[in-house]
């Protein structure tokens, strides 16, 4: 059986620990180009469409060696290898 690829996918769920208006209505996670992010979502207004919340993303921190926290950063795109010599 092949492993599930969750790249460029995510989900949010109702926040059952919401105590104030500053806490998000929904929380979840998303994977963008291999980088994991936390997602927080708020309803815009009481009468607003619940399918169009306001979103905020933050990078998930992973524990590095030695117990220190280190943010996961995307790898830079590979640069093409140009040959500067002109063949004529």
Beta strands, then each sheet from edge to edge (+ up, - down):
strand 1: 9-14
strand 2: 26-32
strand 3: 35-42
strand 4: 54-59
strand 5: 61-63
strand 6: 69-71
sheet 1: 1+ 2- 3+ 4-
sheet 2: 5+ 6-
end
